[in-house]
Amino acid sequence: MLEFEEFQKIVAEVLGVSPKSVSRRSTFLDDLGADSLQMFEIMTRACELFQTEADEGEFLTASTVDEAFRCLTESKL
């Protein structure tokens, strides 16, 4: 089962921020300063850890952490 806390750790690690600063409502660009390469790395690590796939276009355009997490949990791939 996909756990938000595990996804939160991946986001924090890739972006070099504290896991406490990563909430479901955090925006990747404004709150966390993520760029497209970091988003791709987050997606790759999360898919590997959770043994799932995500729609790359949908994931990379997610504006909040929760939207990206839902791309993983609701994946139809």
MIGUVEX-405308 format. One record per residue: x, y, z of N, C-alpha, C in turn. Coordinates in pm, whole numbers, plus 50000, padded with zeros to 5 digits. Atoms other than C-alpha are relative to their C-alpha. Example, Ala and Ser with C-alpha at 12.3 -4.5 7.8 and 13.67 -1.06 7.14 Angstrom:
<dobas>
500894988150000512304955050780500905012050000
499184988149994513674989450714499235010950073
</dobas>
This chain:
<dobas>
500834988250000500005000050000500885012550000
499244987750009501225034649918499745008750123
500104991849881501925055350226500475014249969
499634986250027501965093250206501335003650065
498774996649928504775095250462501244995649922
498875004650081507075074950235500205009249880
499934990750113506245097649940500555013450049
499544987549939506825127850165501524999750018
498565001549980510325114950248500755001149868
499374999250132511165110649879500045014449952
500084986050044509995145849798501035008350077
499074992449917511995160250088501454997149964
498645003950032515125140849999500455005849866
499664994950133515085150449631500145015250001
500004985450001514365187049705500895006250108
499114995049896516695189950003499315008550105
500764992949898514015201450246499624990350111
500455008349888512705188850577498684993349963
501295006650025509935162750551498835007650064
501064992449934507955185050791499515011649914
500404988850086507895212250524499204995249879
500735005850113506235188450276498644995250049
501365004049964502475187150325499234996649873
500835003350117499725174850097499665012549919
500374987650068498895211150016501195007949946
498814993050049502495221649943500014999949848
499864999450145502995233749588501464997649965
498635003350039506025220349408500795012349960
499264988450051506965253049240500135011050106
499954988549910506045280449486500504996750141
499625003349862506415263149824501324992650010
498845008849988509145237849751501105003049898
498984996050098510985252849451500474988949908
499625011450085510985220749246500055003949853
499964998250144512045220748883499604986849932
500515011750072511065195848612500904987750018
499115011449979514155173948658499804993850138
500265005149866513485171049030498664992750005
501315006750006509845162348959500154986149937
499795012950066510995134848723500714990350095
499295008649904513375121448989499064995250110
500995003849898510595121649250499104989049945
500885009950061508315102549012500724986649985
499245012350022511015077248925500234992550130
499745006449869511955070449287498724994450061
501265004449941508345068149400499454987849928
500495011550076507355044549120500804987450032
499145011349966510315022349202499694994850140
500275004049862509645022249577498644993350014
501365004949986505895016549543499664989249897
500195010150105506314992649248498715002649923
501154995950077503775011549041500485008649883
499704990950109503625033448733499065011950013
500844988049997502255068448690499985006049860
500094992650125501085088748395501025011450009
498914990449991504245108948333499525014449980
500504986550027502445139048186499195005550116
500844995849887499955140448470500855002850123
499164998349883502595136048739500845012649989
499094988750016504975161948598499305013549998
500744987449998502225188048577499205001950129
500694998649871500885182048928500535012350071
499544987849932500965214749118500214997950149
499835002549856500605200849471500554985950024
499495013049959502185171949654498874989749998
501135009249998498745156349698499614995649859
500325003650139498045157449321500984989749947
498995009550045501315139549252499824986450069
500225012549926500635113749524498804992549943
501185006550057497195107049376500304994049862
499605005950128498815101149035500554986050020
499435013249969500625072049198498934990450052
500965008849935497735058549402498824996549910
501135002450090495165061149123500454996049861
499445003350130497425049448842499214989049931
500735009850081495625030848565500954992549907
499015006250089498875020048394500354986050047
</dobas>
